[in-house]
Amino acid sequence: MAGKSKTTIHDIASKLNITASTVSRALNNNPRISKATRKAVLKAAKDLNYQPNNIAAALRNGKSHIIGVVVPTANRAFFSSVVRGIEEIANKLNYKVIICQSYENYDQEVQTIDALLSARVDGIIASISKNTLDFEHFKKAQDRGTPVVLFDRTTDEIETGQVMIDDYLGAYKVTEHLIEQGCKRIAHFTNPIKINIYKDRLRGYLDALRDNNLEIIDELIVESNMQLEDGRESMEKLLELDEWPDAIFSASDYGAMGAMQVLKERQIKIPEQVALAGFSNEPFTSFTDPTLTTVDQLSITMGKVCAELFFKQIKAGNKKELPQKTVLKPELIIRQSSLKK
């Protein structure tokens, strides 16, 4: 049996014995249409299960009122909170958000951008995957007149709006705090794929050591993907050294959590023997035992600023806007895992 075709504005017009253009105006809340007619059209649309064709509407008027948001993964509190911030601004302006995940995969990211462009989104807000080294897919969007705003994981290889926190400052403040607690052999968990955020966090760590006349020890800098299991493996590796570190600063809360598990299993006291600090302020950091010192990335604020940058570009229209980079100041959240004094 053939599937039932979708209801169109012509079906609504036929039912009410009015023109399709009148139906279209009523659905778009045109002031030329009376309240009675609009009420009748909305009721008929509901009765007939009418679903507007956003792509067709975008082709007609040039606006879909949809923003495509691309994140590496949606199951991280940081990224979901950024999306919340974007939506808080977008919804007030009658815009909706489509959320897509790249799963840290370059090819998936390229396909996602193509799909969003085909869906006629009005703009794209994205955090690039760890494996993205070529940015032609974002340039393609810009060449089509689609605004692009990058957040958190950004690049200077394309001229576009960017929103990030000062990762360097956040890392510097964490490392300085550990030094103030009397730590002298501070290890650092970093990522081997040196996208901006991890390069800046590593620089902050190194500069804090230099500024406090502490030796930089290569064997205390451990590279991994900094997931939970990576944090466990990195901690096990450090405990094989003749002299243990007296503190761990992980560029990821998940890496710090893995380290905490190993230390507790070995009955190594935190923070008395090894202090711990992470980065991102994931929700679990306030529930661990001991609670985890970390850096708040101001994720909801970041999302709001992304949306504001996007709408600024929309308002500018064809006028060339200079790319705007917004750098937010991170907040160090000191908890039990690092308080030796």
N, C-alpha and C positions, 0 to 999 in steps of 0.2 A: 504494500500500500504506500503510495507516495506521501511524503511528509507534507504537512500543511504549510503553505507559503506564509511568510511574515506579513503582518498587517502593515499597510502603508497609509500615508495621509490621504490618499485617494479613497481608501476603504472608509475612513472616517468621514470624508466629505460626502460619499455616496449615502452613508447611513443617515446623515443629518441634512442631506439635500442642500449642501452649500459647496462653494468652490474649494479646491485643494489649497489655493493661496490663502484663503480665509483661515483654514485649519492651521496652516504653517504659521500665520501671524498670531493666532490664538495661542499656539504652543510656545511661541517665543515671547508671549506677554506684550504684544504690540498694543500701545495705547489706543490705536484706531479701532480695536475690537471691543465690543461691549462686554460687560461683566457676564451677562446672561449667555452670550455666545461662547465666551471662553469657558464658562462653567460646563456648558453642554459638550464642548469639544473635549475637555479633560475627562468628563465622565465616559464619553464614547471611547476615548483612547484607553481608559482603564478597562472598560468592558471588553474591548477587542484585543486586549493585551498588547498594545502598541509599544514598540521599543524604538526610540529614535536612532537613526543611522548617523553616528557621530562623524564618521569619515566623510559621508556625503555632505553633511552640514559644514565640515571643515573646508571641503572643496568649494562650497558655495560662498561662504563668508570669510574664509581664510583663517578661522579660529576654531579649534576643537575644545578649548578650555581644559586641556589635559596636559599635565607635566609628567614626563617619564623620569623616574628616579632609579638609577642603577647603583646597586651596592654589591660588594663582594659576597656577603652573606646576610640574610635577614634575621638570623637567629642570635645575633649579638646585640646586647642591650644598647651599645653605642650607636650602631646603625639604625636600630628601630627608633631610638630616641631622636636621632637626626630627622628621620622621616616624620615623626610626630611634630617636630618644630616646623618643618616645611608645610605640613598640612594645616597647622594652626593659622598660618598666614594665607595659604592658598584657598582654604575653604571660605574664609571671610570675603574673598574676591570671586567666589563662585567658580573656582578651579578645582579639579579633581586630580588625584595622583595615581599613576600606575607604577607599582614597585616591581623591579626585575633584579635578578641575582646573576652575577657573573661566575660565581663559585671559584673565584681566583683563577679563571681560565680566560686567556686572551681571545681565543676563537669564539667562545661563548659571548664575551663582551662585544665583539664586532657584530655578531649575529643579532644580539639584543639591540644595539644601536640601529641597525638596519630595520629591524622590526618596528621599533618606535617611530622611525622616520616614515615607514610605510603606513603606520597608524595615524599619521599627521599630527603628532603631539606638537604643542606650541613651544616646547623647550625641553632640555635634558639637564638634569642635575645628577652628577655621578661622582663616585669615589673609585678610582682606577684599581684594577686587580694587581696583585703583587707581580704578576708575570707580564704585564703590559709594558713594552718598550717602544712600540710603534703607535702613533696617535692619529693616523690618517683617518680613522673612522670618526673621530671627533671633529677633525678638520672638514670632513665631508658634510657633517651636520651643519657646521658653520657656513660652508659654501652654499648650502641650500637656504640660508637665512634663518636657521633654527638656533636660538640662543643656547649656549652651553655654559654651565657653572660647575666647577669642580670643587670638591670638599675633602678635607682630611688628607687623602692621598692624591696629590696634585702633581702637575708638571709645568715647567716653564717653556716647554717645547711648543706649546700652542698659546696664542694670545686670547685669553678668556678670563672671566671672573673666577676668583679662587677664594675659598674660605677655609681657614685652618687655625689650629692653636699654635702657640710658640712651643714646638716640641723641644727645641734646644733649651729654652728657659725651664720647662717642666723637668727635664732630665737633670739640668744643673741644680735645681732646687732640691730634688730628691737626693742626689749625691752629696750635696752640701749638708743636708740634714743628717745623713748617715755619718758624715765626718764629724759633725757637731756632737754626735752621740758617742764619739770615741773610736769609730771604726777606721781602720787603716788599710786593710786588705779587702777592698770592695770589688766583688765580681759583677760582671754585666752580661745579661742574656740579650743578644741582638739577633737580627735576621740576616742571612747571607745575601738575600736579594736586596740591594741597598736602595730601596725607594726612599723618597725624601724624609718621611717621618722617622725611619730607623737610622738614617744617616745623621739626622739632627739630634736624635736622642743619644746616639753614640758620641757625637761631638760635645754635647752638654756634659756627659759623664766624664769624658777625657779632660775637658777644660776645668771642671771642678776639681779633679785630682791635681792637675798642674798648678792651679791657683792656690792650692793648699799644700804644695810641696810634697805631694804623695807620689810614690813611684807608680808608673804605668806598667803593669805586669801582663804580658800577652796571654799567658795561660789562664788568666782570670776572665778573659773575654771569650764567651762561648757562643757560637753561632748555631741557630736551629730555627725551626718554624714557630717556635714559642707557643705551641699548644700545650695542653696539660701533660701529655706523655713526654713531650720534648723537655719540659721543665723538670720532670723526674729524671730523665736521662742526663741532662746537664748538671743537675745537683749530684747525681751519683759520680759523674766524671770529676767534679771538683773535690769530692770527698776522698778520691784516690790520691790526691796531692799530698806531699809530705807535710805541707803547712796549709791548713784549711783557710778559706776566706772567712772574715768575721762579719760579712754582710753580702747580700745579693740584691742588686737592682735589676729587675727584669723589665724590658721594654714592653712587656705584656703581662696583664694580671694573671692570665692562664699559666704562663711560664712560672710566675711566682707561686701560684697555687700548687703546681707540680712539685716545686722545690720544697714547699711547706709539708707536703705529704711525706716526702722522703725523710726530712729532718725529724718529723714526729715519729715515723716508724723506727728510726735509729735512736730515738730518745735523746736527740740533740736539742737543747733548750733554745727557744725563740722568745725574745731576741738576745738573751744573755750570751749565748755562744755564737749564734748566727742571726743577725738582724735581716729582715726581709722588707722589700718594697716593690710594688708593681707600677703599672701605668694603665689608665683608662677609667678606673672607678666602676668596674663591673659590679652589678648588684650584690653578688656573693661576697665581695670583699668586706662588707660590713657584718657578715654572719660567720666568717671563719673564726677559728679559735687557735691563736689569737687573731683579732681583727687585723686586716691588712692595710698598711700604709700604701697610698697610691696617689695618682694625679688625676684630677677631674678634668675631662676634655670639654666640658660645657656643651654637651651634645645637642640639647634642645635649642640653646642659643645659636649654635652653629647652623641648625636647620632653618631657624627663622631668618638669619642673615643670608643664607643661600636663597631663600624664597624672595627676600627683599631685593637681592642683586638681580635675580631673574626678572622680576616685575619692572625693575629699573630699565633693563634691556628692552623689555616689551614696550615700555612707554617711549623709549628713545626711537623705536621704529627703525627707519632706514638711516637715521643719523649715526655716524660712527662714534661709539662710546669707547673711551680708553679703558682697557681691561683693569678691573679693580681687584686688588688683593686685600683681603681683610684677615688680620692675624689677631686672634683672641688670646688673652693672657690666661694660662692654666692656673688651677688652684691646687696646691699641695694639701692633701688630706692626711694628717698624721694620726696613726692609730697604734695599737699595742705592739704590732710585729716589729717595730723599729725603735721603740722607746727604751733604750738601755739606761738612760739617766732619769 
